Amino acid sequence: MRPHERLLRVEVGEDLGSVSAVLLRPDGSSATVVVAHGAGAGREHPFITGFCRALADLGVATLRFDFPYREAGRRFPDRPPAAIATWRAAAAVAAAHARDGEPVWAAGKSYGGRMASMAVAEGMPAAGLVFLGYPLHAPGKPDKPRDEHFAALAGVPMLFLQGRNDPFAIPNEQLDELVRRIGEPAVLDWIEGGNHSFEVKGARRPPAEVGAGLAPRVASFVAAHATG
């Protein structure tokens, strides 16, 4: 039976106040994955909740949280310093609830994943990173890649889950090259036909089901890099 979802407050500080988070811990969890939402939706978007609940069914704990702009009802995402401070605070709360030796991973949809990688590049502890659609560049602007900070992530396990038709990663070869440049233990797993939301044309599924469908790939990757 899936455990009860526990609502928490994460104190961010730095004049940013606190944000909402939901902890989902199955008995005997093998790891915790902290999950951040994308720029256009919060922690309760069906894609995020479906993903987290499916991970719980696979024995992986999750903590999903809102960024300050979403908490305040604002439309535009926080700048990196505020987002990174929030990531640090959320990861610390997740670690405080984890059992001794349990690895804590950082994951995020689009903007949330990018901010996670920037936080880890600046020293935030994480057992690894999971990208649910990495926004390598703005649509139509492959000449302006968002990849400078990956040089500081050498040796960090990374799983890139990316739709082949994601406009944030076209041409696909650009993300292929980034992952080759990062080297082991980074892995790129293309979702054939998927767009930025992992929807596949001609195969309509509710967002919660789409998010849940990615959980087994993530749980397997986390298990393969278990240290706790």
Secondary structure, DSSP 8 states (H G I E B T S, - for coil): -----EEEEEE--TT--EEEEEEE--TT-S-EEEEE--TT--TTSHHHHHHHHHHHHTT-EEEEE--HHHHTT-SS---HHHHHHHHHHHHHHHHHHS-TT--EEEEEETHHHHHHHHHHHTT---S-EEEES---S-TT-TTS-S-GGGGGGTT--EEEEEETT-GGG-SHHHHHHHHHHH-TTEEEEEETTB-TT--BTTB---HHHHHHHHHHHHHHHHHHT---
